[in-house]
Amino acid sequence: MREDRRKHYDDEFRREALRLIEAGVGKRSLARQFAMPVQTAEKWIMLYRSNGGEAVMGTTG
């Protein structure tokens, strides 16, 4: 069985990131401030733009 190497971000981390995304912070700035991959920051921003904050929080059904 393969080990899941993806980092799991808790709700508080995601809330803080979402607050900055809502304020219009770009992917590079978000990634730098939260020490996350730029690809993850870009994905979260795209999720927010297409489906809102619930998508970033992982609560869409």
Distance bins in CASP14 RR format, pairs under 12 A and 6 or more apart:
PFRMAT RR
TARGET T0000
AUTHOR 0000-0000-0000
RMODE 2
METHOD distances of the structure
MODEL  1
6 36 0 0 0 0 0 1 0 0 0 0 0
6 37 0 0 0 0 0 1 0 0 0 0 0
6 39 0 0 0 0 0 1 0 0 0 0 0
6 40 0 0 0 0 1 0 0 0 0 0 0
6 43 0 0 0 0 0 1 0 0 0 0 0
7 13 0 0 0 0 1 0 0 0 0 0 0
7 14 0 0 0 0 0 1 0 0 0 0 0
7 34 0 0 0 0 0 1 0 0 0 0 0
7 35 0 0 0 0 1 0 0 0 0 0 0
7 36 1 0 0 1 0 0 0 0 0 0 0
7 37 0 0 0 0 1 0 0 0 0 0 0
7 39 0 0 0 0 0 1 0 0 0 0 0
7 40 0 0 0 0 1 0 0 0 0 0 0
8 14 0 0 0 0 0 1 0 0 0 0 0
8 36 0 0 0 0 0 1 0 0 0 0 0
8 40 0 0 0 0 0 1 0 0 0 0 0
8 58 0 0 0 0 0 1 0 0 0 0 0
9 15 0 0 0 0 0 1 0 0 0 0 0
9 16 0 0 0 0 1 0 0 0 0 0 0
9 17 1 0 0 1 0 0 0 0 0 0 0
9 18 0 0 0 0 0 1 0 0 0 0 0
9 34 0 0 0 0 1 0 0 0 0 0 0
9 35 0 0 0 0 0 1 0 0 0 0 0
9 36 1 0 0 1 0 0 0 0 0 0 0
9 37 0 0 0 0 0 1 0 0 0 0 0
9 40 0 0 0 0 1 0 0 0 0 0 0
9 41 0 0 0 0 0 1 0 0 0 0 0
9 43 0 0 0 0 0 1 0 0 0 0 0
9 44 0 0 0 0 1 0 0 0 0 0 0
9 56 0 0 0 0 1 0 0 0 0 0 0
9 57 0 0 0 0 1 0 0 0 0 0 0
9 58 0 0 0 0 1 0 0 0 0 0 0
10 16 0 0 0 0 0 1 0 0 0 0 0
10 17 0 0 0 0 0 1 0 0 0 0 0
10 57 0 0 0 0 0 1 0 0 0 0 0
10 58 0 0 0 0 0 1 0 0 0 0 0
11 17 0 0 0 0 0 1 0 0 0 0 0
11 18 0 0 0 0 0 1 0 0 0 0 0
11 56 0 0 0 0 0 1 0 0 0 0 0
11 57 1 0 0 1 0 0 0 0 0 0 0
11 58 0 0 0 0 1 0 0 0 0 0 0
11 59 0 0 0 0 1 0 0 0 0 0 0
12 18 0 0 0 0 0 1 0 0 0 0 0
12 19 0 0 0 0 0 1 0 0 0 0 0
12 34 0 0 0 0 0 1 0 0 0 0 0
12 57 0 0 0 0 0 1 0 0 0 0 0
13 19 0 0 0 0 0 1 0 0 0 0 0
13 20 0 0 0 0 0 1 0 0 0 0 0
13 30 0 0 0 0 0 1 0 0 0 0 0
13 33 0 0 0 0 0 1 0 0 0 0 0
13 34 1 0 0 1 0 0 0 0 0 0 0
13 35 0 0 0 0 0 1 0 0 0 0 0
13 36 0 0 0 0 1 0 0 0 0 0 0
13 40 0 0 0 0 0 1 0 0 0 0 0
13 44 0 0 0 0 0 1 0 0 0 0 0
13 56 0 0 0 0 0 1 0 0 0 0 0
13 57 0 0 0 0 0 1 0 0 0 0 0
14 20 0 0 0 0 0 1 0 0 0 0 0
14 21 0 0 0 0 1 0 0 0 0 0 0
14 30 0 0 0 0 0 1 0 0 0 0 0
14 34 0 0 0 0 1 0 0 0 0 0 0
14 36 0 0 0 0 0 1 0 0 0 0 0
14 40 0 0 0 0 0 1 0 0 0 0 0
14 41 0 0 0 0 0 1 0 0 0 0 0
14 44 0 0 0 0 1 0 0 0 0 0 0
14 47 0 0 0 0 0 1 0 0 0 0 0
14 48 0 0 0 0 0 1 0 0 0 0 0
14 53 0 0 0 0 1 0 0 0 0 0 0
14 54 0 0 0 0 0 1 0 0 0 0 0
14 55 0 0 0 0 0 1 0 0 0 0 0
14 56 1 0 1 0 0 0 0 0 0 0 0
14 57 1 0 1 0 0 0 0 0 0 0 0
14 58 1 0 0 1 0 0 0 0 0 0 0
14 59 0 0 0 0 1 0 0 0 0 0 0
15 21 0 0 0 0 0 1 0 0 0 0 0
15 22 0 0 0 0 0 1 0 0 0 0 0
15 34 0 0 0 0 0 1 0 0 0 0 0
15 44 0 0 0 0 0 1 0 0 0 0 0
15 53 0 0 0 0 1 0 0 0 0 0 0
15 54 0 0 0 0 0 1 0 0 0 0 0
15 56 0 0 0 0 1 0 0 0 0 0 0
15 57 1 0 0 1 0 0 0 0 0 0 0
15 58 0 0 0 0 0 1 0 0 0 0 0
15 59 0 0 0 0 0 1 0 0 0 0 0
16 22 0 0 0 0 0 1 0 0 0 0 0
16 23 0 0 0 0 0 1 0 0 0 0 0
16 25 0 0 0 0 0 1 0 0 0 0 0
16 30 0 0 0 0 0 1 0 0 0 0 0
16 33 0 0 0 0 1 0 0 0 0 0 0
16 34 1 0 0 1 0 0 0 0 0 0 0
16 36 0 0 0 0 0 1 0 0 0 0 0
16 44 0 0 0 0 0 1 0 0 0 0 0
16 56 0 0 0 0 0 1 0 0 0 0 0
16 57 0 0 0 0 0 1 0 0 0 0 0
17 23 0 0 0 0 0 1 0 0 0 0 0
17 24 0 0 0 0 0 1 0 0 0 0 0
17 25 0 0 0 0 1 0 0 0 0 0 0
17 26 0 0 0 0 0 1 0 0 0 0 0
17 27 0 0 0 0 0 1 0 0 0 0 0
17 29 0 0 0 0 0 1 0 0 0 0 0
17 30 1 0 0 1 0 0 0 0 0 0 0
17 31 0 0 0 0 1 0 0 0 0 0 0
17 32 0 0 0 0 0 1 0 0 0 0 0
17 33 0 0 0 0 1 0 0 0 0 0 0
17 34 1 0 1 0 0 0 0 0 0 0 0
17 35 0 0 0 0 0 1 0 0 0 0 0
17 36 1 0 0 1 0 0 0 0 0 0 0
17 40 0 0 0 0 1 0 0 0 0 0 0
17 41 1 0 0 1 0 0 0 0 0 0 0
17 43 0 0 0 0 0 1 0 0 0 0 0
17 44 1 0 0 1 0 0 0 0 0 0 0
17 45 0 0 0 0 1 0 0 0 0 0 0
17 47 0 0 0 0 0 1 0 0 0 0 0
17 48 0 0 0 0 1 0 0 0 0 0 0
17 53 0 0 0 0 0 1 0 0 0 0 0
17 56 1 0 0 1 0 0 0 0 0 0 0
17 57 0 0 0 0 1 0 0 0 0 0 0
18 24 0 0 0 0 0 1 0 0 0 0 0
18 25 0 0 0 0 0 1 0 0 0 0 0
18 30 0 0 0 0 0 1 0 0 0 0 0
18 34 0 0 0 0 0 1 0 0 0 0 0
18 41 0 0 0 0 0 1 0 0 0 0 0
18 44 1 0 0 1 0 0 0 0 0 0 0
18 45 0 0 0 0 0 1 0 0 0 0 0
18 47 0 0 0 0 1 0 0 0 0 0 0
18 48 1 0 0 1 0 0 0 0 0 0 0
18 52 0 0 0 0 1 0 0 0 0 0 0
18 53 1 0 1 0 0 0 0 0 0 0 0
18 54 0 0 0 0 1 0 0 0 0 0 0
18 55 0 0 0 0 1 0 0 0 0 0 0
18 56 1 0 1 0 0 0 0 0 0 0 0
18 57 1 0 0 1 0 0 0 0 0 0 0
18 58 0 0 0 0 0 1 0 0 0 0 0
18 59 0 0 0 0 0 1 0 0 0 0 0
19 25 0 0 0 0 1 0 0 0 0 0 0
19 30 0 0 0 0 0 1 0 0 0 0 0
19 33 0 0 0 0 0 1 0 0 0 0 0
19 34 0 0 0 0 0 1 0 0 0 0 0
19 44 0 0 0 0 0 1 0 0 0 0 0
19 48 0 0 0 0 0 1 0 0 0 0 0
19 53 0 0 0 0 0 1 0 0 0 0 0
19 56 0 0 0 0 0 1 0 0 0 0 0
19 57 0 0 0 0 0 1 0 0 0 0 0
20 26 0 0 0 0 1 0 0 0 0 0 0
20 27 0 0 0 0 0 1 0 0 0 0 0
20 29 1 0 0 1 0 0 0 0 0 0 0
20 30 1 0 1 0 0 0 0 0 0 0 0
20 31 0 0 0 0 0 1 0 0 0 0 0
20 32 0 0 0 0 0 1 0 0 0 0 0
20 33 1 0 0 1 0 0 0 0 0 0 0
20 34 0 0 0 0 1 0 0 0 0 0 0
20 36 0 0 0 0 0 1 0 0 0 0 0
20 41 0 0 0 0 1 0 0 0 0 0 0
20 44 0 0 0 0 1 0 0 0 0 0 0
20 45 0 0 0 0 1 0 0 0 0 0 0
20 48 0 0 0 0 0 1 0 0 0 0 0
20 56 0 0 0 0 0 1 0 0 0 0 0
21 27 0 0 0 0 1 0 0 0 0 0 0
21 29 0 0 0 0 0 1 0 0 0 0 0
21 30 1 0 0 1 0 0 0 0 0 0 0
21 31 0 0 0 0 0 1 0 0 0 0 0
21 33 0 0 0 0 0 1 0 0 0 0 0
21 34 0 0 0 0 0 1 0 0 0 0 0
21 40 0 0 0 0 0 1 0 0 0 0 0
21 41 0 0 0 0 1 0 0 0 0 0 0
21 42 0 0 0 0 0 1 0 0 0 0 0
21 43 0 0 0 0 0 1 0 0 0 0 0
21 44 1 0 0 1 0 0 0 0 0 0 0
21 45 1 0 1 0 0 0 0 0 0 0 0
21 46 0 0 0 0 0 1 0 0 0 0 0
21 47 0 0 0 0 1 0 0 0 0 0 0
21 48 1 0 1 0 0 0 0 0 0 0 0
21 49 0 0 0 0 1 0 0 0 0 0 0
21 52 0 0 0 0 1 0 0 0 0 0 0
21 53 0 0 0 0 1 0 0 0 0 0 0
21 55 0 0 0 0 0 1 0 0 0 0 0
21 56 1 0 0 1 0 0 0 0 0 0 0
21 57 0 0 0 0 0 1 0 0 0 0 0
22 30 0 0 0 0 0 1 0 0 0 0 0
22 44 0 0 0 0 0 1 0 0 0 0 0
22 45 0 0 0 0 0 1 0 0 0 0 0
22 48 1 0 0 1 0 0 0 0 0 0 0
22 49 0 0 0 0 0 1 0 0 0 0 0
22 52 0 0 0 0 1 0 0 0 0 0 0
22 53 1 0 0 1 0 0 0 0 0 0 0
22 56 0 0 0 0 1 0 0 0 0 0 0
23 29 0 0 0 0 0 1 0 0 0 0 0
23 30 0 0 0 0 0 1 0 0 0 0 0
23 33 0 0 0 0 0 1 0 0 0 0 0
23 45 0 0 0 0 0 1 0 0 0 0 0
23 48 0 0 0 0 0 1 0 0 0 0 0
24 30 0 0 0 0 1 0 0 0 0 0 0
24 41 0 0 0 0 0 1 0 0 0 0 0
24 45 0 0 0 0 1 0 0 0 0 0 0
24 48 0 0 0 0 1 0 0 0 0 0 0
24 49 0 0 0 0 0 1 0 0 0 0 0
25 31 0 0 0 0 1 0 0 0 0 0 0
25 32 0 0 0 0 1 0 0 0 0 0 0
25 33 1 0 0 1 0 0 0 0 0 0 0
25 34 0 0 0 0 1 0 0 0 0 0 0
25 41 0 0 0 0 1 0 0 0 0 0 0
25 42 0 0 0 0 0 1 0 0 0 0 0
25 44 0 0 0 0 0 1 0 0 0 0 0
25 45 0 0 0 0 1 0 0 0 0 0 0
25 48 0 0 0 0 0 1 0 0 0 0 0
26 32 0 0 0 0 1 0 0 0 0 0 0
26 33 0 0 0 0 1 0 0 0 0 0 0
26 34 0 0 0 0 0 1 0 0 0 0 0
26 38 0 0 0 0 1 0 0 0 0 0 0
26 41 1 0 0 1 0 0 0 0 0 0 0
26 42 0 0 0 0 1 0 0 0 0 0 0
26 44 0 0 0 0 0 1 0 0 0 0 0
26 45 1 0 0 1 0 0 0 0 0 0 0
26 46 0 0 0 0 0 1 0 0 0 0 0
26 48 0 0 0 0 0 1 0 0 0 0 0
26 49 0 0 0 0 0 1 0 0 0 0 0
27 33 0 0 0 0 0 1 0 0 0 0 0
27 34 0 0 0 0 0 1 0 0 0 0 0
27 36 0 0 0 0 1 0 0 0 0 0 0
27 37 0 0 0 0 1 0 0 0 0 0 0
27 38 1 0 1 0 0 0 0 0 0 0 0
27 39 0 0 0 0 1 0 0 0 0 0 0
27 40 0 0 0 0 1 0 0 0 0 0 0
27 41 1 0 1 0 0 0 0 0 0 0 0
27 42 1 0 1 0 0 0 0 0 0 0 0
27 43 0 0 0 0 1 0 0 0 0 0 0
27 44 0 0 0 0 1 0 0 0 0 0 0
27 45 1 0 1 0 0 0 0 0 0 0 0
27 46 0 0 0 0 1 0 0 0 0 0 0
27 48 0 0 0 0 0 1 0 0 0 0 0
27 49 0 0 0 0 0 1 0 0 0 0 0
28 34 0 0 0 0 0 1 0 0 0 0 0
28 36 0 0 0 0 0 1 0 0 0 0 0
28 37 0 0 0 0 0 1 0 0 0 0 0
28 38 1 0 0 1 0 0 0 0 0 0 0
28 39 0 0 0 0 0 1 0 0 0 0 0
28 40 0 0 0 0 0 1 0 0 0 0 0
28 41 1 0 0 1 0 0 0 0 0 0 0
28 42 0 0 0 0 1 0 0 0 0 0 0
28 45 0 0 0 0 0 1 0 0 0 0 0
29 36 0 0 0 0 0 1 0 0 0 0 0
29 38 0 0 0 0 0 1 0 0 0 0 0
29 41 0 0 0 0 1 0 0 0 0 0 0
29 42 0 0 0 0 0 1 0 0 0 0 0
29 45 0 0 0 0 0 1 0 0 0 0 0
30 36 1 0 0 1 0 0 0 0 0 0 0
30 37 0 0 0 0 0 1 0 0 0 0 0
30 38 0 0 0 0 1 0 0 0 0 0 0
30 39 0 0 0 0 0 1 0 0 0 0 0
30 40 0 0 0 0 1 0 0 0 0 0 0
30 41 1 0 1 0 0 0 0 0 0 0 0
30 42 0 0 0 0 1 0 0 0 0 0 0
30 43 0 0 0 0 0 1 0 0 0 0 0
30 44 1 0 0 1 0 0 0 0 0 0 0
30 45 1 0 0 1 0 0 0 0 0 0 0
30 46 0 0 0 0 0 1 0 0 0 0 0
30 48 0 0 0 0 0 1 0 0 0 0 0
30 56 0 0 0 0 0 1 0 0 0 0 0
31 37 1 0 0 1 0 0 0 0 0 0 0
31 38 1 0 1 0 0 0 0 0 0 0 0
31 39 0 0 0 0 1 0 0 0 0 0 0
31 40 1 0 0 1 0 0 0 0 0 0 0
31 41 1 0 1 0 0 0 0 0 0 0 0
31 42 0 0 0 0 1 0 0 0 0 0 0
31 43 0 0 0 0 0 1 0 0 0 0 0
31 44 0 0 0 0 1 0 0 0 0 0 0
31 45 0 0 0 0 0 1 0 0 0 0 0
32 38 0 0 0 0 1 0 0 0 0 0 0
32 41 0 0 0 0 1 0 0 0 0 0 0
33 41 0 0 0 0 1 0 0 0 0 0 0
34 40 0 0 0 0 1 0 0 0 0 0 0
34 41 1 0 0 1 0 0 0 0 0 0 0
34 44 0 0 0 0 1 0 0 0 0 0 0
35 41 0 0 0 0 0 1 0 0 0 0 0
36 42 0 0 0 0 0 1 0 0 0 0 0
36 43 0 0 0 0 1 0 0 0 0 0 0
36 44 0 0 0 0 1 0 0 0 0 0 0
36 45 0 0 0 0 0 1 0 0 0 0 0
37 43 0 0 0 0 1 0 0 0 0 0 0
37 44 0 0 0 0 0 1 0 0 0 0 0
38 44 0 0 0 0 0 1 0 0 0 0 0
38 45 0 0 0 0 0 1 0 0 0 0 0
39 45 0 0 0 0 0 1 0 0 0 0 0
39 46 0 0 0 0 0 1 0 0 0 0 0
40 46 0 0 0 0 0 1 0 0 0 0 0
40 47 0 0 0 0 0 1 0 0 0 0 0
40 56 0 0 0 0 0 1 0 0 0 0 0
41 47 0 0 0 0 0 1 0 0 0 0 0
41 48 0 0 0 0 0 1 0 0 0 0 0
41 56 0 0 0 0 0 1 0 0 0 0 0
42 48 0 0 0 0 0 1 0 0 0 0 0
42 49 0 0 0 0 0 1 0 0 0 0 0
43 49 0 0 0 0 0 1 0 0 0 0 0
43 50 0 0 0 0 0 1 0 0 0 0 0
43 51 0 0 0 0 0 1 0 0 0 0 0
43 55 0 0 0 0 1 0 0 0 0 0 0
43 56 0 0 0 0 1 0 0 0 0 0 0
43 58 0 0 0 0 0 1 0 0 0 0 0
44 50 0 0 0 0 0 1 0 0 0 0 0
44 51 0 0 0 0 0 1 0 0 0 0 0
44 52 0 0 0 0 0 1 0 0 0 0 0
44 53 0 0 0 0 1 0 0 0 0 0 0
44 55 0 0 0 0 1 0 0 0 0 0 0
44 56 1 0 1 0 0 0 0 0 0 0 0
44 57 0 0 0 0 1 0 0 0 0 0 0
44 58 0 0 0 0 0 1 0 0 0 0 0
45 51 0 0 0 0 0 1 0 0 0 0 0
45 52 0 0 0 0 0 1 0 0 0 0 0
45 53 0 0 0 0 0 1 0 0 0 0 0
45 55 0 0 0 0 0 1 0 0 0 0 0
45 56 0 0 0 0 1 0 0 0 0 0 0
46 52 0 0 0 0 0 1 0 0 0 0 0
46 53 0 0 0 0 0 1 0 0 0 0 0
46 55 0 0 0 0 1 0 0 0 0 0 0
46 56 0 0 0 0 1 0 0 0 0 0 0
47 53 1 0 0 1 0 0 0 0 0 0 0
47 54 0 0 0 0 1 0 0 0 0 0 0
47 55 1 0 1 0 0 0 0 0 0 0 0
47 56 1 0 1 0 0 0 0 0 0 0 0
47 57 0 0 0 0 1 0 0 0 0 0 0
47 58 0 0 0 0 1 0 0 0 0 0 0
47 59 0 0 0 0 0 1 0 0 0 0 0
47 60 0 0 0 0 1 0 0 0 0 0 0
48 54 0 0 0 0 1 0 0 0 0 0 0
48 55 1 0 0 1 0 0 0 0 0 0 0
48 56 1 0 1 0 0 0 0 0 0 0 0
48 57 0 0 0 0 1 0 0 0 0 0 0
48 58 0 0 0 0 0 1 0 0 0 0 0
48 60 0 0 0 0 0 1 0 0 0 0 0
49 55 0 0 0 0 1 0 0 0 0 0 0
49 56 0 0 0 0 0 1 0 0 0 0 0
50 56 0 0 0 0 0 1 0 0 0 0 0
50 60 0 0 0 0 0 1 0 0 0 0 0
51 57 0 0 0 0 0 1 0 0 0 0 0
51 58 0 0 0 0 1 0 0 0 0 0 0
51 59 0 0 0 0 0 1 0 0 0 0 0
51 60 1 0 1 0 0 0 0 0 0 0 0
51 61 0 0 0 0 0 1 0 0 0 0 0
52 58 0 0 0 0 0 1 0 0 0 0 0
52 59 0 0 0 0 0 1 0 0 0 0 0
52 60 0 0 0 0 1 0 0 0 0 0 0
53 59 0 0 0 0 1 0 0 0 0 0 0
53 60 0 0 0 0 1 0 0 0 0 0 0
54 60 1 0 1 0 0 0 0 0 0 0 0
54 61 0 0 0 0 1 0 0 0 0 0 0
55 61 0 0 0 0 1 0 0 0 0 0 0
END
